[in-house]
Amino acid sequence: MAGIIVKPRNPVNLLDFAGVCPYNFCDMRARFAVLTALLVGSLSLAGCGFLSDLFSQRAQPLLPAADLYAAGEAELNKKRYEDARVNFRKIVERHPQSSHAARARFLVGEAFYREGEFNKAITEFEAFLAFFPRHEIADLVQFRLAMSYYDQMKPVEQDQGITKKAEEQFRKLVRDYPDSRYASDSLSKIERCRGQLAQKEVWVAAWYLDKGNRVAARQRLESVLKDYARTLVIPEALYRLGEIYAADGRAQDAQTTWQRLAGEYPFTEWGRRASQRLRTAAR
């Protein structure tokens, strides 16, 4: 049995490999010396440059918030949006008490907005308003939030959910920040949104008419007259509604509707059509 070599099941211990006693009878300083020698020898195999790099690394100092802000603005102006966001996020995360922190949070969203990443911009702007609802630039952030929806508005043939959200956010700005420099622009964009929503309703009504569903078309057109007064689609809505009344045998309602159209919108194409229908009916 003395001549049989038994192979250990566990991996060879570095100390065994070095010829050092694996038990606790050996001097600890000898162990440390052997381990050091093994470590240095192993690292030298990877190249001397690795050692110099390992011991020359130093912790990078954290730049002041003002320096990070300036760097972020510079990158933003150069359209290097991701680099800009990196600098602004460092302010938000590492200098949360800085006077630059709120604006930096806004500019993270602004970088997304300028890049056309509207959904990500919306998330950042909403976060800003949750943290700083009364900040001095809160009205600007609210305006950018509304614009993030507005810039995604789709043609009337498609779903108008985004248009409704844009209108809601512009109304919020006018309500919460009535003295804002962006209030008048928001009012004009509200009208633009309302006009598109009204146009969608008329488009749907025309579709129902093509399908022969006059009841559904009439309901849509009557809601346009009620909910979207003073929009540009009112003349078309009146004319089509008069046609539906005439087709339903409601001659007097048709005449009244066309008279209103001819009287209030005489210079529109729909007003001229209404006048022609009235002349034809009078013969």
Buried (B, 14 or more C-beta within 10 A) or exposed (E): EEEEEEEEEEEEEBBEEBEBEBEEEEEEEEBEEBBEEBEEEEEEEEEEEEEEEEEEEEEEEEBEBEEBBBBBBEBBEEEBBEBBBBBBBBBBEEBEEBEBBBBBBBBBBBBBBBBEBBEBBBBBBBBBBEEBEEBEBBBBBBBBBBBBBBEBBEEBEEEBEBBBBBBEBBBBBBEBBEEBEBBEBBBEBBBBBBBBBBBBBBBBBBBBBEEEEBEBBBBBBBBBBEEBEEBEBBBBBBBBBBBBBBEEEBEEBBBEBBBBBBEEBEEBEBBBBBBEBBEEEEE
